[in-house]
Amino acid sequence: MIRGLTGFATRNPWKVIALWTVLGIALTVLGQALAFRATQPGTGAFLPPSYDAAAALEAAEEHFGAVPDANPLTVLVARTDGEPLSPADERRIDAEASQLARQRVEMPASEDTPPLFVLDHSQVPAFGPAMTAPDRSFRLLSVELTGNPADPGMQDTYRAFRDHAREVFAKAGLRTGFTGALAETVDSDEAGRIRSMVVGLVMVGMIVLLHVLVFRSVLAALLPLLAVSVIGGAAAGLVVAAAMLTGTGLAPSTPGLINVVLVGIGIDYFLFLLFRFRERLRADPGESGRAAAAEVAGRVGTAITSAALTIVAAFATLGVASFGQFRVLGPAIAVSVLVMLASSLTLMPALLAVCGRRMFWPSRALQRRPRAGAAARIGALAARRPLALVLACTVVLGVPAAGLIGIRMDYGQGGAGGERTAAARTAAEITRALPAGVSDPVTVFVTAADGGPLTAGRLDGLATALAGVRGVGQVAPPVLSRDGEAGRLDLFLSDDPQGPQARDLVAGPVRDTVAAHRPAGTEAHVGGTAALFADVSTAVGKDLRVVFPVAAALIALILFLLLRSLLAPVVLMLAVGLGFAATLGASALVFQHAADRPGVDFTLPLVLFLFVVALGTDYNILVSDRIREEMAHPGPARAAVARAVRHTAPAIATAGLVLAASFASLAVNPAPSTQQTGFATALGILLSAFVLSIALVPALSALLGRALWWPLRPGRPSPETAAPAPAEADAPALTG
């Protein structure tokens, strides 16, 4: 089937290219236009309904009219001269707020998106009760805007409201500050826009420069990036369209993550083909580019298919996760990788067939035999001293793996980190006069289960008990629903509501107190950011215990089917497991110990397992498949290993650098969790490429010899019946 696809593509290259171009552009435009309609704001929507925070969200929607995409904002209003607010100032603030509450905020027209795809977020802001700080330094207004906070139209609507409110209060001689999740998102976006653009340009420049240095060809440098970008956009568009058709909500980060993943693996697969294509053209100067493309794509296509299916299997296991964000992300990445696999078996071979030897113009590398470079030396070392190389790799991986001792998980949400946005400065000003949780309270929802009305008096005992919990700075007066069947208590914590202390406080003392003192005949649920993240941490912990073994078993099965060996998959899985431990341990050393953070982000083990194990296995599959191919020729097994390393090390090294650069771009993001993901994944990819696939796996293969492929042993020495081994001089150098 694989050779059938690649053969069709190389026989009809222009038809294949035209089809992918049309589909790619159409789906890319569709995905970019509709991405924000397919995304689902808020972590709470992904939490299973059996959790307490999810039940609290349901109570808020049912009894208090809360909407899932509501964006609460806190507006700080103070005198410009820094003096305490007078009663006249308070009346003036309330009067201006009353005017703003009756004015419709019009969403500015978008110049980038066609009107057909624009969702109008124009609205009248909802204002809640105001409060003045105890020292009368400022007055806080509660405002709510409704809409997907990741939608640029919603962000523009917030900017219009912010600028108008700032102007109104400035005319009254007052200054304003805005904080809340939406305000933080917009401020971070504005602060990081230039940084993101620079990082993106640097990443693209590094990828192009690396290709130019390796292939010494402009076409070979630009064509893979262009093709992969189109396919990545098409895959993201397909996922967005599928999400909208099925009514599935995507996390706001999913489309961007798809692009990062596909740029990395897509260029990897193109590199695997390019290196083998160049090797084939060097070996037979008279062979046509179309014939060489057909043979190379058919041969490498098997390894690429197995590598892609490994990633698909790993991410598909997230479909069994209970946390909705993982359950949606897994199939989304899996579908995207399948799209990239389809293009790797059709579009990429078609491009090779059309370009032929012109792919490597103006380089003259096809007319000369390459020099033996670092790849040849590493291959010779693996064949000559495999045990020493295994021990050296074990030490290199074992030292950072020691960081796993005492590792802790950090369940605090990643905000803007050390970046001091205007929203962060406003929040800090509020906490100097009020409890830290004023702008993001923990809310206890109490509903009558006995059919009787719920009065404020029935909530007094619970409110008093919660006020006595250490860490609860203040308890607001009870608020009853209009139907009289529910009540709400807002708790203002002393600690940052997005920090680990607040999470532990809610998960333990607050919920214990609610369970012990809720009024008879009622149900009570604790909600809010801290409660939500406490439940998310529990759900993710359960998912990890399920996803890890299932994904590992599926990856091992794919390796068994590809390599047709019982021992080789075990060797590869052990090597990858050691690389995973080294990467996670190094992350703990850097972030938990060196940076003195509470721990590593709680999603990092799962992210590393999926990305480093699955993507790193790509390289192991490539080198193992080539080792088996070389061992099919007569001669010593160690010589076959040396030849395999010389042929595959350049592709693996280049691919590893490209993929690591893609993920490293995330490390400059201001959000701590994203920083950790970028650093750790880039490090894991580099370890997988340079330590595992180029050194450790070949050394182990040299030690085990043809026994590695038990019960099938390829290429027993029989010169009369076996084809000769390829000439050693045909192997490429590490950079040539």
C-alpha positions in Angstrom: 0.0 0.0 0.0 2.8 2.4 0.9 4.6 1.7 -2.4 1.4 2.1 -4.2 0.8 5.6 -2.8 4.4 6.7 -3.4 4.4 5.2 -6.8 1.2 7.0 -7.8 2.6 10.3 -6.5 5.9 10.0 -8.4 4.0 9.0 -11.6 1.6 11.9 -11.4 3.5 14.5 -9.5 1.9 17.6 -10.8 -1.6 16.3 -10.1 -0.6 15.5 -6.5 1.1 18.9 -6.0 -2.0 20.7 -7.4 -4.4 18.8 -5.2 -2.4 19.4 -2.0 -1.9 23.1 -2.9 -5.7 23.7 -3.3 -6.6 21.7 -0.2 -3.8 23.2 1.9 -4.7 26.8 1.1 -8.4 26.3 1.5 -8.1 24.5 4.8 -5.6 26.9 6.1 -7.8 29.9 5.4 -10.8 28.0 6.9 -8.9 27.1 10.0 -7.5 30.6 10.7 -11.0 32.1 10.2 -12.9 29.7 12.3 -10.3 28.7 15.0 -11.8 30.9 17.7 -15.3 29.6 17.1 -14.1 26.0 17.6 -12.1 26.7 20.8 -13.6 26.5 24.3 -12.6 29.1 26.8 -11.9 28.2 30.4 -10.4 25.1 32.0 -13.6 24.3 33.8 -15.4 23.2 30.7 -12.9 20.3 30.3 -13.3 19.0 33.8 -15.4 15.8 34.3 -18.9 16.6 35.8 -18.2 14.3 38.8 -15.7 16.8 40.3 -16.7 19.4 42.8 -15.6 22.4 40.8 -17.6 21.3 37.8 -20.7 20.9 40.0 -20.1 24.5 41.3 -20.0 25.8 37.7 -23.2 24.0 37.0 -24.8 25.6 40.0 -23.6 29.0 39.0 -25.1 28.6 35.5 -28.4 27.2 36.7 -29.2 29.5 39.7 -27.1 32.6 39.1 -27.2 33.0 35.3 -23.5 32.6 34.9 -22.4 31.9 31.3 -19.4 29.7 30.4 -17.6 32.4 28.4 -18.0 35.2 30.9 -14.9 37.3 31.5 -14.9 39.0 34.9 -12.8 42.1 35.2 -11.8 44.3 38.1 -11.5 48.0 37.4 -9.5 50.0 39.9 -10.4 53.7 40.2 -8.3 56.1 42.3 -7.4 59.7 42.6 -4.5 60.9 40.4 -2.9 62.8 43.3 -2.8 59.6 45.5 -5.0 61.1 48.2 -7.7 58.9 49.8 -11.1 58.8 48.2 -13.7 61.2 49.7 -17.5 60.4 49.8 -17.8 62.8 46.8 -15.2 60.8 44.9 -17.1 57.6 45.5 -20.4 59.1 44.3 -18.6 60.4 41.2 -17.1 57.0 40.5 -20.5 55.3 40.9 -22.2 57.8 38.7 -19.6 57.3 35.9 -19.9 53.5 36.3 -23.7 53.8 36.0 -23.3 55.6 32.7 -20.8 53.0 31.4 -23.2 50.2 32.4 -25.8 51.6 30.0 -23.5 52.2 27.0 -23.0 49.5 24.4 -19.4 48.7 23.5 -19.0 48.3 19.8 -16.5 45.8 18.5 -14.0 47.5 16.2 -14.1 46.4 12.5 -11.5 43.7 11.6 -9.3 44.3 8.6 -7.7 40.9 8.7 -10.8 38.6 8.7 -13.6 38.5 6.1 -16.9 39.7 7.5 -18.4 36.2 6.8 -16.2 34.7 9.5 -16.4 37.5 12.1 -18.4 37.0 15.2 -19.7 40.3 16.6 -18.8 40.7 20.3 -20.4 44.1 20.7 -22.3 44.2 24.0 -23.3 46.2 27.1 -20.9 45.4 29.9 -22.4 44.0 33.1 -21.5 45.9 36.3 -21.6 44.4 39.7 -21.4 45.8 43.2 -18.5 48.2 44.0 -16.2 48.3 47.0 -13.7 50.7 48.5 -10.4 49.6 50.0 -10.1 49.9 53.8 -7.5 52.6 53.4 -9.7 54.4 50.8 -6.9 54.4 48.3 -9.1 53.1 45.5 -12.5 51.8 44.6 -13.1 48.5 42.8 -15.7 48.0 40.1 -16.8 44.5 39.1 -17.4 44.3 35.3 -18.2 41.3 33.1 -17.7 41.0 29.3 -18.9 37.9 27.5 -17.1 36.1 24.7 -14.2 33.8 23.9 -11.1 35.5 25.4 -8.9 34.0 22.7 -10.9 35.5 19.9 -9.2 38.7 18.6 -12.6 40.3 18.2 -13.3 39.8 21.9 -9.9 41.2 22.7 -10.6 44.2 20.5 -14.0 44.7 22.3 -12.2 44.7 25.7 -9.7 47.2 24.4 -12.5 49.5 23.3 -14.2 49.2 26.7 -10.9 49.8 28.5 -9.9 52.8 26.5 -13.4 54.4 26.8 -13.6 53.8 30.6 -10.1 55.2 31.0 -11.0 58.3 29.1 -14.3 58.8 31.0 -12.6 58.6 34.5 -9.7 60.7 33.3 -12.0 63.5 32.5 -13.2 63.3 36.1 -9.7 63.5 37.4 -9.4 59.8 38.2 -7.0 57.1 37.1 -7.9 53.5 36.3 -6.3 50.1 36.3 -7.7 46.9 34.8 -7.1 43.3 35.9 -8.5 39.8 35.3 -7.8 36.9 33.0 -9.0 38.8 29.9 -7.0 41.9 30.8 -3.9 39.8 31.5 -4.3 38.0 28.1 -4.6 41.2 26.2 -1.7 42.9 28.0 0.5 39.9 27.6 -0.3 39.7 23.9 0.5 43.4 23.4 3.8 43.0 25.4 4.8 39.9 23.6 3.8 40.6 20.0 7.2 41.9 18.9 8.9 39.1 20.8 6.8 36.4 19.2 7.5 37.8 15.8 11.2 38.0 16.4 11.3 34.5 17.8 9.3 33.2 14.8 11.7 34.8 12.3 14.7 33.6 14.2 13.4 30.0 14.2 12.6 30.1 10.5 16.0 31.6 9.8 17.7 28.9 11.8 15.9 26.1 9.9 16.7 27.6 6.5 20.3 28.3 7.5 20.7 24.7 8.8 19.3 23.3 5.5 21.6 25.5 3.5 24.7 24.4 5.4 23.7 20.7 5.1 22.6 20.6 1.5 24.2 23.8 0.1 21.1 24.3 -1.9 18.5 27.1 -1.8 15.7 24.9 -3.0 16.4 22.1 -0.5 16.4 24.8 2.2 13.1 26.5 1.3 10.9 23.9 -0.2 10.5 21.6 2.9 9.6 24.6 5.1 7.1 25.9 2.5 5.5 22.5 2.0 5.3 21.7 5.7 3.8 25.1 6.5 1.0 24.5 4.0 0.3 21.0 5.3 0.4 22.2 8.9 -2.2 24.9 8.1 -4.3 22.3 6.3 -4.1 19.9 9.2 -5.1 22.6 11.7 -8.0 23.6 9.4 -9.2 20.1 9.2 -9.1 19.7 13.0 -11.0 23.0 13.5 -13.6 21.9 10.9 -14.0 18.5 12.5 -14.4 20.1 15.9 -17.1 22.4 14.7 -19.0 19.6 12.9 -18.9 17.4 16.0 -19.5 20.1 18.5 -16.2 19.4 20.2 -14.5 22.3 21.9 -10.8 22.7 21.4 -8.4 24.3 23.9 -7.3 27.7 22.7 -3.7 26.5 22.5 -4.5 23.4 20.3 -4.2 25.0 16.8 -0.9 26.7 17.7 0.4 23.5 19.2 -0.5 21.6 16.1 1.6 24.0 14.0 4.6 23.6 16.2 4.4 19.8 16.2 3.8 19.5 12.5 6.5 21.9 11.5 9.0 19.8 13.5 7.9 16.3 12.4 7.1 17.4 8.8 10.5 18.7 8.2 12.0 15.6 9.9 10.2 13.4 7.4 11.2 15.6 4.5 14.8 15.4 5.7 14.6 11.6 5.9 13.6 11.5 2.3 16.1 14.2 1.2 19.1 12.5 2.6 18.2 9.1 1.2 17.3 10.8 -2.2 20.7 12.4 -2.3 22.4 9.1 -1.4 20.5 7.3 -4.2 21.5 10.0 -6.8 25.1 9.8 -5.7 25.2 6.0 -6.1 23.8 6.0 -9.6 24.5 9.2 -11.6 22.5 7.9 -14.6 19.3 7.3 -12.7 16.5 9.7 -13.3 15.1 11.9 -10.5 11.6 10.4 -10.9 12.9 6.8 -10.6 15.1 7.6 -7.7 12.2 9.4 -5.9 9.9 6.4 -6.4 12.5 3.9 -5.0 13.5 6.2 -2.1 9.9 7.1 -1.1 8.9 3.4 -1.2 11.8 2.4 1.0 11.8 5.2 3.5 8.0 5.4 3.5 7.8 2.3 5.6 10.0 3.9 8.3 8.1 7.2 8.1 4.8 5.4 8.4 5.9 3.5 11.4 7.3 6.6 13.0 4.1 8.6 12.4 1.9 5.8 13.6 4.0 5.7 16.8 3.1 9.4 17.4 -0.5 8.7 16.5 -0.8 5.8 18.9 0.8 7.8 21.7 -1.5 10.8 21.3 -4.6 8.7 20.6 -4.2 7.2 24.1 -5.2 10.6 25.4 -8.7 9.7 24.2 -9.1 7.6 27.3 -8.2 10.5 29.6 -10.9 11.9 31.9 -9.6 15.5 31.7 -11.3 16.9 28.6 -8.4 19.1 27.4 -6.2 16.0 27.1 -9.1 13.9 25.7 -9.5 16.5 22.9 -5.8 17.3 22.3 -4.8 13.7 21.7 -7.1 12.9 18.8 -6.5 16.4 17.3 -2.7 15.8 17.2 -3.2 12.3 16.0 -5.4 13.5 13.1 -2.9 16.2 12.2 0.0 13.7 12.2 -2.0 11.4 9.9 -2.4 14.4 7.5 1.3 14.9 7.6 1.9 11.2 7.0 -0.4 11.3 3.9 1.6 14.3 2.6 4.9 12.5 3.3 3.8 9.6 1.2 2.4 11.7 -1.7 3.3 15.4 -1.8 6.9 15.0 -0.7 7.7 12.2 -3.2 6.0 14.2 -5.9 8.1 17.3 -5.2 11.3 15.1 -5.3 10.1 13.6 -8.6 9.5 17.0 -10.1 12.7 18.6 -8.9 15.0 15.6 -9.4 18.7 16.6 -9.3 17.7 20.2 -9.4 16.7 19.9 -5.7 20.3 20.2 -4.8 21.3 23.0 -7.1 23.8 24.8 -7.0 25.6 22.2 -4.9 28.0 19.9 -6.6 27.7 17.3 -3.9 26.1 14.8 -6.3 29.2 14.8 -8.6 31.7 13.9 -5.9 32.1 11.3 -3.2 31.5 12.8 0.2 34.3 12.8 2.7 34.1 10.7 5.8 33.1 13.1 8.6 31.9 12.9 12.1 29.2 10.4 11.2 31.8 8.0 10.0 33.9 8.4 13.1 30.9 7.9 15.4 29.9 4.8 13.5 33.4 3.4 13.7 33.5 4.1 17.5 30.1 2.3 17.9 31.5 -0.7 16.0 35.0 -0.7 17.7 34.1 0.1 21.3 30.4 -0.4 21.8 30.6 -1.3 25.5 32.5 1.9 26.4 30.0 4.0 24.3 27.1 2.4 26.1 28.6 3.2 29.5 29.4 6.8 28.4 25.8 7.3 27.2 24.5 5.8 30.4 26.5 8.3 32.5 25.4 11.2 30.3 21.8 10.3 30.8 22.0 9.0 34.3 23.4 12.3 35.8 20.5 14.5 34.9 18.1 11.6 35.7 19.2 12.0 39.3 17.2 15.1 39.4 14.1 12.9 39.7 15.0 12.4 43.4 12.7 14.8 45.3 10.9 16.1 42.2 7.7 17.9 43.0 4.8 18.9 40.8 3.7 22.6 40.6 -0.1 22.9 40.1 -0.1 26.7 40.1 -1.4 28.2 36.9 1.1 29.8 34.6 0.4 33.5 34.1 2.7 36.0 32.7 5.6 34.9 34.9 8.0 37.6 35.5 6.6 39.9 32.9 5.1 42.9 34.6 2.1 43.8 32.5 -0.4 46.6 33.4 -2.9 44.0 34.6 -0.3 42.4 36.9 0.6 45.8 38.3 -3.0 46.6 39.0 -3.5 43.2 40.7 -0.4 43.9 42.9 -1.8 47.3 43.9 -5.0 45.7 45.0 -3.3 43.0 47.1 -1.4 45.7 49.1 -4.7 46.9 50.5 -7.0 43.8 50.3 -6.7 40.1 50.4 -5.0 38.6 47.3 -8.1 36.8 46.3 -10.4 39.8 46.0 -10.2 39.9 42.3 -10.6 36.1 41.9 -12.6 34.7 44.9 -13.3 31.2 45.8 -17.1 30.7 45.7 -19.2 28.3 47.7 -22.5 27.4 46.1 -25.2 26.0 48.5 -28.4 24.6 46.9 -31.5 23.4 48.8 -31.9 19.7 48.4 -35.0 19.4 50.6 -37.3 21.5 48.5 -37.5 24.3 51.1 -36.4 27.9 50.5 -32.8 28.9 51.3 -32.5 32.0 53.5 -29.4 34.0 54.4 -29.8 32.9 58.0 -29.3 29.3 57.1 -25.9 30.2 55.7 -24.7 32.2 58.7 -23.1 29.1 60.4 -21.2 28.1 57.3 -20.0 31.6 56.7 -18.8 31.9 60.3 -17.0 28.6 60.1 -15.3 29.5 56.8 -14.2 32.9 58.2 -12.3 31.0 60.9 -10.3 29.0 58.3 -6.7 30.1 58.3 -5.9 31.6 54.9 -9.4 32.9 54.3 -8.9 36.7 54.5 -12.6 37.7 54.3 -16.0 36.2 53.7 -18.5 38.3 51.7 -22.2 38.4 52.8 -24.4 35.7 51.4 -26.0 36.3 48.0 -29.3 34.4 47.3 -30.5 33.4 43.8 -33.7 34.9 42.4 -35.5 31.5 42.7 -34.5 31.3 46.4 -33.2 27.8 45.9 -29.4 28.6 46.1 -27.0 30.8 47.9 -23.5 32.0 47.2 -20.6 32.8 49.6 -17.5 34.5 48.1 -14.2 33.8 50.0 -11.3 36.2 49.5 -8.1 34.2 50.2 -5.0 35.7 51.7 -2.8 34.0 49.1 -2.7 34.3 45.3 -5.7 32.4 44.1 -3.7 30.9 41.2 -0.8 29.8 43.5 -0.2 26.4 45.0 -1.0 27.6 48.6 -4.5 28.6 47.5 -5.0 25.2 45.7 -4.0 23.3 48.8 -6.1 25.5 51.1 -9.2 24.9 49.0 -8.6 21.2 48.4 -8.2 20.6 52.2 -9.4 23.0 54.9 -12.0 24.9 52.8 -13.8 21.8 51.4 -13.5 20.0 54.8 -15.2 23.0 56.5 -17.9 23.2 53.9 -18.7 19.4 54.2 -18.8 19.7 58.0 -20.9 22.9 58.3 -23.2 23.0 55.3 -26.8 23.5 56.4 -28.9 20.4 56.8 -30.9 19.6 53.7 -28.5 21.3 51.3 -25.8 20.5 48.9 -22.6 22.6 48.7 -19.9 22.8 46.1 -16.7 24.9 46.0 -15.8 26.7 42.8 -13.4 29.3 41.6 -9.9 29.2 40.1 -8.2 27.6 43.1 -10.9 24.9 43.4 -10.9 24.3 39.7 -7.2 23.7 39.5 -7.3 21.5 42.6 -9.7 19.2 40.8 -7.8 19.4 37.5 -4.6 18.2 39.3 -6.5 15.2 40.7 -8.0 14.4 37.2 -4.6 14.7 35.5 -2.9 12.5 38.2 -5.4 9.7 37.5 -5.0 10.1 33.7 -1.2 9.8 33.9 -1.5 6.4 35.6 -3.7 5.2 32.7 -2.1 6.9 29.7 1.5 6.0 30.4 1.2 2.2 30.3 -1.3 2.2 27.4 0.8 4.5 25.3 4.0 2.5 26.1 2.3 -0.7 25.1 1.0 0.7 21.8 4.5 2.1 20.9 6.1 -1.3 21.7 3.5 -3.1 19.5 4.2 -0.8 16.6 8.0 -1.3 17.0 7.4 -5.1 17.1 5.4 -5.0 13.9 7.9 -2.8 12.1 11.1 -4.5 13.3 9.7 -8.0 13.4 11.7 -8.7 16.5 11.0 -9.4 20.2 14.3 -8.0 21.5 14.7 -4.9 19.4 11.6 -3.2 20.7 12.6 -3.9 24.3 16.0 -2.3 23.7 14.5 0.8 22.1 11.9 1.2 24.8 14.5 1.0 27.5 16.7 3.5 25.7 13.8 5.9 25.3 12.8 5.4 28.9 16.2 6.4 30.0 16.1 9.5 27.8 12.7 10.4 29.3 14.1 10.1 32.8 17.1 12.2 32.0 14.9 15.0 30.4 12.5 15.1 33.3 15.3 15.0 35.8 17.1 17.8 34.1 13.9 19.9 34.1 13.6 19.4 37.8 17.3 20.5 38.3 16.8 23.6 36.2 13.4 24.8 37.3 12.8 23.3 40.8 16.3 23.6 42.2 18.2 26.2 40.1 15.3 28.6 39.5 13.8 27.8 43.0 10.3 27.3 41.7 7.7 25.1 43.7 8.3 22.3 41.2 7.9 21.3 37.6 4.6 22.0 35.9 2.2 19.2 36.6 1.6 18.6 32.9 5.3 18.3 32.0 5.6 14.5 32.6 2.8 13.8 30.2 4.0 16.3 27.7 7.5 14.9 27.8 6.3 11.3 27.6 4.2 12.0 24.5 6.6 14.3 22.7 10.0 13.0 23.7 9.1 9.3 23.7 6.9 9.4 20.6 9.0 11.9 18.6 12.3 10.5 19.8 11.2 7.1 18.7 11.1 8.4 15.2 14.9 8.6 15.1 15.3 5.2 16.8 13.0 3.7 14.1 15.1 5.4 11.3 18.4 4.1 12.6 17.1 0.7 13.6 15.5 0.2 10.2 18.8 1.1 8.5 20.8 -1.2 10.8 18.5 -4.1 9.9 18.9 -3.2 6.2 22.6 -3.1 6.5 22.8 -6.4 8.5 20.9 -8.1 5.6 24.2 -7.8 3.7 26.9 -10.4 4.4 29.7 -9.4 6.7 30.3 -8.6 10.4 27.3 -7.1 12.2 29.5 -4.3 13.7 30.5 -3.2 10.2 26.8 -3.0 9.3 26.2 -0.9 12.3 29.0 1.5 11.3 27.5 1.8 7.8 24.1 2.5 9.2 25.3 5.2 11.4 27.2 6.9 8.6 24.1 6.9 6.5 21.5 8.0 9.1 23.4 10.2 11.5 23.3 13.3 9.3 19.6 13.0 8.8 18.9 12.4 12.5 21.3 15.2 13.6 19.7 17.7 11.2 16.2 16.6 12.0 16.9 16.8 15.7 18.2 20.3 15.5 15.2 21.4 13.5 12.7 19.8 15.8 14.5 21.1 18.9 14.5 24.6 17.5 10.8 24.4 16.9 10.1 23.6 20.5 12.8 25.9 21.9 10.8 28.8 20.5 8.3 28.1 23.3 10.9 28.6 26.0 10.9 32.4 25.5 7.2 32.6 26.3 6.5 34.5 29.5 4.2 31.8 30.9 6.3 29.5 33.2 4.5 26.4 32.1 5.2 27.1 28.5 8.8 27.9 29.2 9.2 24.5 30.9 7.5 22.7 28.0 9.8 24.5 25.4 13.0 23.9 27.3 12.3 20.3 28.3 11.0 19.2 25.0 13.9 20.7 23.1 16.4 19.1 25.5 14.6 15.8 25.2 14.7 15.9 21.4 18.4 16.7 21.4 19.1 13.8 23.8 17.0 11.5 21.7 18.8 12.4 18.5 22.4 12.8 19.5 22.7 10.4 22.5 20.1 7.7 22.0 19.8 7.3 18.2 23.3 8.2 17.0 25.3 6.6 19.9 23.4 4.4 22.4 21.1 2.4 20.1 23.9 1.7 17.5 26.3 0.7 20.4 23.7 -1.7 21.8 23.1 -3.1 18.3 26.8 -3.7 17.9 27.0 -5.5 21.2 24.0 -7.7 20.4 24.8 -8.2 16.8 22.2 -10.0 14.7 20.7 -11.5 17.9 19.0 -8.1 18.2 16.5 -9.3 15.6 15.6 -12.5 17.3 13.7 -14.7 16.3 14.5 -13.5 12.8 18.2 -12.8 12.1 18.8 -10.9 8.9 21.7 -11.4 6.6 23.6 -14.4 7.9 27.1 -14.4 6.2 26.6 -16.2 3.0 28.4 -14.4 0.1 27.1 -16.8 -2.5 23.5 -15.8 -1.9 23.6 -12.3 -0.5 24.0 -9.0 -2.2 27.2 -7.1 -1.4 27.2 -4.3 1.1 27.1 -0.8 -0.3 30.4 1.0 -0.8 31.5 2.8 2.3 32.5 5.8 0.4 28.9 6.5 -0.6 27.9 7.4 2.9 27.4 11.1 3.6 29.4 13.0 6.1 27.6 14.5 9.1 27.3 17.9 7.4 27.8 17.0 3.8 
